[in-house]
Amino acid sequence: MLPIRLAAAGTAALLLTAASANRFASAPRAADVRPSPGAALGSIEGHVTLSRAAPRRVANRYPGEGGGAAHQVGNVPPVAYIVGPVAGSRAAAGERPRLSQQDTSFRPAVLVVPVGTSVDFPNRDPFFHNVFSYSSTKRFDLGRYPRGESRTVVFDKPGVVKVYCEIHQWMRTAVVVVENPFHDQVAADGRFSITGVPAGRYRLAVFDFDRGQRIVDVTVPASGAARVDVTL
């Protein structure tokens, strides 16, 4: 197990050891967080350090569909999010999300959605795709379908769903299904910020497609920020 350093603003640093969770990150943030009137709000400011991973390339099993003989495996950005429901907050309904297949990649590279969301999977390439997942949170296989067609999946359980294309093995993405609107995609420099969080104690998850997921306890102050450093 790897050490995780966590400190709340104005308090001494605590050194925690977090247990590794299952391997399983934001495209759009959840819209319009509306905490209860008068709620004390803080934030979570964090940094994620990822272990070095060698670039991977995979063979194209169908060279006539999607270009050359080998492709770089798609990058899926990490995501930080609060686990479970958060009292006193809700997310307004937004535009129905899509995970498009375009230029033999998924767009966006990662998607965060509330439980119960229907996600469309349109094919925008001039050849077939076959989108599927074997994740326990949501298992599905959409079959092969051509350009201009779309399939829809309802994500009805919280958790992380790894998504692939059966035809193009380098294509991958993740759908993170959450129970609250507090999450952020980790930036290229490892930083993330989750703002407007009601004061209280939470479980914070950091998910990376290749390195798995870690969950730590964090206490958000009535004002100011809880600060978290996570290594995966």
Buried (B, 14 or more C-beta within 10 A) or exposed (E): EEEBBBBBBEEEEEEEEBEEBEBBBBBEBBEEBBBEEEBEBBBBBBBBEBEEEEEEEEEBEEEEBBEEEEBEBBEBBBBBBBBEEBEEBBBEEBEEBBBBBEEBBBBBBBBBBBBEBEBEBBBBBEBBBBBBBEBEBBEBEBEBBEBEEBBEBEBEEBBBBBBBBBBBBBBBBBBBBBBBBBBBBBEEEBEBEBBBBBBBEBEBBBBBBBBBBBBBBBBBBEEBBBBBBBBB
